[in-house]
Amino acid sequence: MTRFRGSVVLLIAAALCGAAVGPAEAAVDFQCRLFARNEVPALSTFGNGLFKATLNDDRNELAWELTYTGLQGTVTQSHIHFAQAGVNGGIMVFLCSNLGNGPVGTQACPQSGTISGVAHAVDVGAGANAQSIPPGSFFEFSRAVLQGVAYANLHSDVFPGGEIRCQIARVESEGEGAETPAEE
């Protein structure tokens, strides 16, 4: 009986140690399609785009790619904002800018095409500070993306508040039975 209790205690201790360490996080993919009707308020333009991103295993960088075309206005800037669908929110990360208002090193926005980059803690600005996303907090930024309260937005001179937008959504693997966002 004593030998049995000792084995149980060792098994419980091993299980607790394993639970404390836990399995490593897996990278997470995201995707969404940008349309004018997703803006707040909705717009009617032929602009459209595709945003794709991957949050790495260590949860300390987001590699992203934005492809877009057909905007009515001249492209001015693009960001990842903090807010749920149907609501405007603060800028968390600049993707590109032609206004000179982004952090040092922000790439220029082409009129159409594809841009890409990798966001780190240093790229999280103060634009959503009033919403409790402090500058440099990649944890808060990644949590917003993971929870679906982040959106990609592309602004133009005709629509300075944004011409096309999409809510960033997790892309489940095919094995989990979910689908990627539908094309319209």
Summary of the structure (lengths in Angstrom):
residues: 184
radius of gyration: 20.6
end to end distance: 67.0
largest distance: 79.8
contacts: 543
relative contact order: 0.22
helix: 22%
strand: 33%
